[in-house]
Amino acid sequence: MNTVFDAKRLIGRKFSDKSVQDDMKLWPFKVVPGAADKPLISIKYMNEEKKFQAEEISSMVLTKMKEIA
């Protein structure tokens, strides 16, 4: 449930887009509507629900890759 993938597919799209709605059925994590119909990725971290934008998730991945390299 907390493994997030395909986050870049959400960048620049609205929550109401058909492609986002179709993709949501395939993902184990939740995607919820945010401000201005922007999709937010909802995960549970330390018994707390957190919501992130796709850009934030992408940034976290790149930061982690930089640390590892």
MODELLER restraints for C-alpha pairs under 7 A, 6 or more apart:
rsr = mdl.restraints
at = mdl.atoms
rsr.add(forms.Gaussian(group=physical.xy_distance, feature=features.Distance(at['CA:1:A'], at['CA:28:A']), mean=5.05, stdev=0.5))
rsr.add(forms.Gaussian(group=physical.xy_distance, feature=features.Distance(at['CA:1:A'], at['CA:29:A']), mean=4.93, stdev=0.5))
rsr.add(forms.Gaussian(group=physical.xy_distance, feature=features.Distance(at['CA:2:A'], at['CA:29:A']), mean=6.20, stdev=0.5))
rsr.add(forms.Gaussian(group=physical.xy_distance, feature=features.Distance(at['CA:2:A'], at['CA:43:A']), mean=5.61, stdev=0.5))
rsr.add(forms.Gaussian(group=physical.xy_distance, feature=features.Distance(at['CA:2:A'], at['CA:44:A']), mean=6.68, stdev=0.5))
rsr.add(forms.Gaussian(group=physical.xy_distance, feature=features.Distance(at['CA:4:A'], at['CA:29:A']), mean=6.67, stdev=0.5))
rsr.add(forms.Gaussian(group=physical.xy_distance, feature=features.Distance(at['CA:7:A'], at['CA:54:A']), mean=5.18, stdev=0.5))
rsr.add(forms.Gaussian(group=physical.xy_distance, feature=features.Distance(at['CA:7:A'], at['CA:57:A']), mean=6.77, stdev=0.5))
rsr.add(forms.Gaussian(group=physical.xy_distance, feature=features.Distance(at['CA:7:A'], at['CA:58:A']), mean=6.77, stdev=0.5))
rsr.add(forms.Gaussian(group=physical.xy_distance, feature=features.Distance(at['CA:8:A'], at['CA:54:A']), mean=6.25, stdev=0.5))
rsr.add(forms.Gaussian(group=physical.xy_distance, feature=features.Distance(at['CA:8:A'], at['CA:58:A']), mean=6.78, stdev=0.5))
rsr.add(forms.Gaussian(group=physical.xy_distance, feature=features.Distance(at['CA:10:A'], at['CA:20:A']), mean=6.98, stdev=0.5))
rsr.add(forms.Gaussian(group=physical.xy_distance, feature=features.Distance(at['CA:10:A'], at['CA:39:A']), mean=6.94, stdev=0.5))
rsr.add(forms.Gaussian(group=physical.xy_distance, feature=features.Distance(at['CA:10:A'], at['CA:54:A']), mean=6.03, stdev=0.5))
rsr.add(forms.Gaussian(group=physical.xy_distance, feature=features.Distance(at['CA:11:A'], at['CA:54:A']), mean=5.82, stdev=0.5))
rsr.add(forms.Gaussian(group=physical.xy_distance, feature=features.Distance(at['CA:11:A'], at['CA:55:A']), mean=6.54, stdev=0.5))
rsr.add(forms.Gaussian(group=physical.xy_distance, feature=features.Distance(at['CA:14:A'], at['CA:37:A']), mean=5.47, stdev=0.5))
rsr.add(forms.Gaussian(group=physical.xy_distance, feature=features.Distance(at['CA:14:A'], at['CA:38:A']), mean=5.04, stdev=0.5))
rsr.add(forms.Gaussian(group=physical.xy_distance, feature=features.Distance(at['CA:14:A'], at['CA:39:A']), mean=6.16, stdev=0.5))
rsr.add(forms.Gaussian(group=physical.xy_distance, feature=features.Distance(at['CA:15:A'], at['CA:33:A']), mean=5.67, stdev=0.5))
rsr.add(forms.Gaussian(group=physical.xy_distance, feature=features.Distance(at['CA:15:A'], at['CA:37:A']), mean=5.37, stdev=0.5))
rsr.add(forms.Gaussian(group=physical.xy_distance, feature=features.Distance(at['CA:15:A'], at['CA:38:A']), mean=5.43, stdev=0.5))
rsr.add(forms.Gaussian(group=physical.xy_distance, feature=features.Distance(at['CA:15:A'], at['CA:39:A']), mean=4.67, stdev=0.5))
rsr.add(forms.Gaussian(group=physical.xy_distance, feature=features.Distance(at['CA:16:A'], at['CA:37:A']), mean=6.94, stdev=0.5))
rsr.add(forms.Gaussian(group=physical.xy_distance, feature=features.Distance(at['CA:24:A'], at['CA:31:A']), mean=6.76, stdev=0.5))
rsr.add(forms.Gaussian(group=physical.xy_distance, feature=features.Distance(at['CA:29:A'], at['CA:42:A']), mean=6.84, stdev=0.5))
rsr.add(forms.Gaussian(group=physical.xy_distance, feature=features.Distance(at['CA:29:A'], at['CA:43:A']), mean=6.64, stdev=0.5))
rsr.add(forms.Gaussian(group=physical.xy_distance, feature=features.Distance(at['CA:30:A'], at['CA:41:A']), mean=6.02, stdev=0.5))
rsr.add(forms.Gaussian(group=physical.xy_distance, feature=features.Distance(at['CA:30:A'], at['CA:42:A']), mean=5.24, stdev=0.5))
rsr.add(forms.Gaussian(group=physical.xy_distance, feature=features.Distance(at['CA:30:A'], at['CA:43:A']), mean=6.93, stdev=0.5))
rsr.add(forms.Gaussian(group=physical.xy_distance, feature=features.Distance(at['CA:31:A'], at['CA:39:A']), mean=6.21, stdev=0.5))
rsr.add(forms.Gaussian(group=physical.xy_distance, feature=features.Distance(at['CA:31:A'], at['CA:40:A']), mean=5.48, stdev=0.5))
rsr.add(forms.Gaussian(group=physical.xy_distance, feature=features.Distance(at['CA:31:A'], at['CA:41:A']), mean=4.62, stdev=0.5))
rsr.add(forms.Gaussian(group=physical.xy_distance, feature=features.Distance(at['CA:31:A'], at['CA:42:A']), mean=5.80, stdev=0.5))
rsr.add(forms.Gaussian(group=physical.xy_distance, feature=features.Distance(at['CA:32:A'], at['CA:39:A']), mean=5.75, stdev=0.5))
rsr.add(forms.Gaussian(group=physical.xy_distance, feature=features.Distance(at['CA:32:A'], at['CA:40:A']), mean=5.21, stdev=0.5))
rsr.add(forms.Gaussian(group=physical.xy_distance, feature=features.Distance(at['CA:32:A'], at['CA:41:A']), mean=6.45, stdev=0.5))
rsr.add(forms.Gaussian(group=physical.xy_distance, feature=features.Distance(at['CA:32:A'], at['CA:42:A']), mean=6.75, stdev=0.5))
rsr.add(forms.Gaussian(group=physical.xy_distance, feature=features.Distance(at['CA:33:A'], at['CA:39:A']), mean=4.85, stdev=0.5))
rsr.add(forms.Gaussian(group=physical.xy_distance, feature=features.Distance(at['CA:33:A'], at['CA:40:A']), mean=5.95, stdev=0.5))
rsr.add(forms.Gaussian(group=physical.xy_distance, feature=features.Distance(at['CA:34:A'], at['CA:40:A']), mean=5.86, stdev=0.5))
rsr.add(forms.Gaussian(group=physical.xy_distance, feature=features.Distance(at['CA:39:A'], at['CA:53:A']), mean=6.86, stdev=0.5))
rsr.add(forms.Gaussian(group=physical.xy_distance, feature=features.Distance(at['CA:40:A'], at['CA:51:A']), mean=5.84, stdev=0.5))
rsr.add(forms.Gaussian(group=physical.xy_distance, feature=features.Distance(at['CA:40:A'], at['CA:52:A']), mean=5.41, stdev=0.5))
rsr.add(forms.Gaussian(group=physical.xy_distance, feature=features.Distance(at['CA:40:A'], at['CA:53:A']), mean=4.90, stdev=0.5))
rsr.add(forms.Gaussian(group=physical.xy_distance, feature=features.Distance(at['CA:40:A'], at['CA:54:A']), mean=6.86, stdev=0.5))
rsr.add(forms.Gaussian(group=physical.xy_distance, feature=features.Distance(at['CA:41:A'], at['CA:51:A']), mean=5.39, stdev=0.5))
rsr.add(forms.Gaussian(group=physical.xy_distance, feature=features.Distance(at['CA:41:A'], at['CA:52:A']), mean=5.14, stdev=0.5))
rsr.add(forms.Gaussian(group=physical.xy_distance, feature=features.Distance(at['CA:41:A'], at['CA:53:A']), mean=6.16, stdev=0.5))
rsr.add(forms.Gaussian(group=physical.xy_distance, feature=features.Distance(at['CA:41:A'], at['CA:54:A']), mean=6.91, stdev=0.5))
rsr.add(forms.Gaussian(group=physical.xy_distance, feature=features.Distance(at['CA:42:A'], at['CA:49:A']), mean=6.75, stdev=0.5))
rsr.add(forms.Gaussian(group=physical.xy_distance, feature=features.Distance(at['CA:42:A'], at['CA:50:A']), mean=5.66, stdev=0.5))
rsr.add(forms.Gaussian(group=physical.xy_distance, feature=features.Distance(at['CA:42:A'], at['CA:51:A']), mean=4.39, stdev=0.5))
rsr.add(forms.Gaussian(group=physical.xy_distance, feature=features.Distance(at['CA:42:A'], at['CA:52:A']), mean=6.52, stdev=0.5))
rsr.add(forms.Gaussian(group=physical.xy_distance, feature=features.Distance(at['CA:43:A'], at['CA:49:A']), mean=5.78, stdev=0.5))
rsr.add(forms.Gaussian(group=physical.xy_distance, feature=features.Distance(at['CA:43:A'], at['CA:50:A']), mean=5.47, stdev=0.5))
rsr.add(forms.Gaussian(group=physical.xy_distance, feature=features.Distance(at['CA:43:A'], at['CA:51:A']), mean=6.44, stdev=0.5))
rsr.add(forms.Gaussian(group=physical.xy_distance, feature=features.Distance(at['CA:44:A'], at['CA:50:A']), mean=6.06, stdev=0.5))
